Structures are given as C-alpha cells and as structure tokens.
Amino acid sequence: MKAVVQRVTQASVTVNDTISGAIESGLLVYLGVYEDDVEKDLAYIIRKLIGLRIFTDDEGKMNLSVQDTGGSILLVSQFTLCAVTTKGNRPSFNLAAVPDSAEVIYEEAAHALKAHGLHVETGVFGAHMRVSYTNEGPVTIILDSKDIKK
C-alpha cells in the first residue's frame, strides 16, 4: 500500500461539478492499494498517518501530528500510485488491486482514521475527480507499507 501525504491548508475533491469532500488544515492523502496488500499493510499506513509529525510546533519544528493539531484528512483513492514504469513509457497497473478489493480497503482506511477521532472526508472511489489544494511548506511525504520489511 502506498500513500502520498501532503500537509495542506485546504483541500477539496470535486466529482461532476459537486464537491464530495473538503477540509481546511490537515492532510491530503492519496491512497494506492496493491493486489497483495493485507491487513498489516493497512495498519501500518493508518499508524503512520495518525502519528506522522509534519506540523510545526511553537518553535517552528515539525513536531506535531494531524491528531495533535486537530486537523482533518481528505482521503482520495489513487490506483495510479501502483504504476510500474520500469518497461517502456506506458505505465502498467497490473500490480494494483482490482477495484472491488481496493474499494473495501479504501473504506476500511477511512473508517479506521475516523475511529481514531479524526475528521475524515473522502473522494468518490473509482470516479474521475478533480482535486484542489494548497500544499503548506510544501511538505509531501511518501509512505509505503513495503517499508515494514526494511
């Protein structure tokens, strides 16, 4: 499982000219699910999202998590994070989970984040979405559950 995490001052997702999710200060999280992802992959990503200290404290150091700041999370499914680009110029998405499986894990991720007391907004799984945001910093972090083995 892979997540691209951006610290934002605002973010929103629009589907068919309708905003499906919007947050103010917090994290914009793009989530890609691989075909071989299991519960421990999800648990790793959730733990990291909740505890990732990328918000500044009173001394200007990145020392606070989204939970510490009372921020929100905008969770957006993005199978293209699972792209393989090692051969040729056209990405292969063969390693991405099939949509039915990926949607279940995506919904589980949103539920798990909410269970930790976070305000979570989402995009619409499988839809063509337009994402608008202001990256603060800029701060962008890539989380990969395959790092568990490292």
MIMARDO-229727 format. One line per 2 residues: number of its first residue (from 0); for each residue x, y, z negated of C-alpha. Coordinates in steps of 0.05 Angstrom, whole numbers, plus 5000, padded with zeros to 4 digits. Last residue first. Example, Ala and Ser with C-alpha at 12.3 -4.5 7.8 and 13.67 -1.06 7.14 Angstrom:
// MIMARDO-229727
1 = 5273:4979:4857  5246:4910:4844 $
// end
This chain:
// MIMARDO-229727
149 = 5263:4942:4884  5204:4894:4882 $
147 = 5154:4946:4858  5178:4991:4915 $
145 = 5131:4952:4961  5076:4993:4928 $
143 = 5099:5053:4969  5090:5124:4943 $
141 = 5110:5182:4987  5116:5250:4954 $
139 = 5099:5319:4984  5110:5384:4947 $
137 = 5110:5450:4985  5111:5484:4937 $
135 = 5035:5482:4938  5006:5449:5000 $
133 = 4944:5487:5022  4892:5440:5052 $
131 = 4846:5424:5109  4830:5353:5130 $
129 = 4787:5340:5191  4759:5270:5192 $
127 = 4741:5218:5245  4705:5167:5202 $
125 = 4731:5100:5180  4722:5114:5106 $
123 = 4688:5181:5093  4733:5228:5054 $
121 = 4735:5227:4979  4729:5270:4917 $
119 = 4757:5249:4849  4752:5285:4783 $
117 = 4798:5246:4737  4776:5211:4673 $
115 = 4818:5148:4681  4756:5111:4705 $
113 = 4752:5162:4761  4821:5141:4786 $
111 = 4800:5067:4783  4735:5081:4821 $
109 = 4771:5118:4877  4822:5062:4883 $
107 = 4768:5009:4883  4733:5046:4940 $
105 = 4798:5045:4980  4808:4971:4964 $
103 = 4738:4954:4989  4748:4998:5051 $
101 = 4814:4964:5067  4782:4895:5066 $
99 = 4725:4914:5113  4771:4955:5158 $
97 = 4823:4900:5170  4886:4914:5130 $
95 = 4942:4948:5167  5000:4905:5190 $
93 = 4977:4903:5263  4976:4980:5267 $
91 = 5028:4985:5322  5054:5054:5341 $
89 = 5067:5070:5414  5137:5094:5427 $
87 = 5174:5028:5435  5190:4980:5380 $
85 = 5206:5004:5310  5144:5046:5302 $
83 = 5102:5004:5255  5042:5042:5230 $
81 = 5014:5029:5161  5006:5103:5146 $
79 = 4960:5104:5206  4908:5068:5163 $
77 = 4890:5134:5129  4837:5134:5076 $
75 = 4830:5202:5042  4828:5213:4966 $
73 = 4820:5284:4942  4844:5285:4870 $
71 = 4829:5336:4816  4870:5375:4766 $
69 = 4862:5375:4691  4935:5396:4685 $
67 = 4958:5336:4644  4918:5287:4687 $
65 = 4949:5315:4751  5017:5302:4718 $
63 = 5063:5353:4686  5139:5360:4685 $
61 = 5159:5394:4749  5198:5450:4715 $
59 = 5175:5522:4716  5186:5533:4641 $
57 = 5111:5535:4626  5103:5467:4661 $
55 = 5102:5455:4736  5062:5400:4769 $
53 = 5097:5341:4800  5097:5291:4743 $
51 = 5067:5229:4774  5028:5195:4718 $
49 = 4959:5186:4748  4982:5176:4819 $
47 = 5037:5128:4796  4991:5084:4756 $
45 = 4940:5083:4812  4993:5063:4864 $
43 = 5020:5007:4820  4950:4981:4803 $
41 = 4932:4979:4877  4994:4939:4894 $
39 = 4982:4893:4835  4912:4879:4860 $
37 = 4936:4854:4928  4962:4884:4992 $
35 = 4978:4835:5048  4937:4867:5102 $
33 = 4965:4936:5087  4925:4994:5058 $
31 = 4941:5066:5074  4920:5121:5025 $
29 = 4926:5196:5038  4924:5232:4972 $
27 = 4911:5307:4964  4929:5323:4893 $
25 = 4906:5377:4846  4882:5449:4845 $
23 = 4816:5460:4881  4779:5402:4909 $
21 = 4733:5385:4967  4698:5324:4994 $
19 = 4648:5308:5049  4647:5377:5080 $
17 = 4599:5375:5140  4619:5394:5211 $
15 = 4615:5321:5233  4663:5299:5178 $
13 = 4701:5352:5139  4753:5338:5085 $
11 = 4776:5391:5036  4838:5414:4999 $
9 = 4857:5469:4952  4918:5490:4911 $
7 = 4953:5427:4933  5007:5378:4910 $
5 = 5012:5328:4965  5014:5252:4958 $
3 = 5026:5205:5016  5004:5136:4993 $
1 = 5026:5068:5017  5000:5000:5000 $
// end
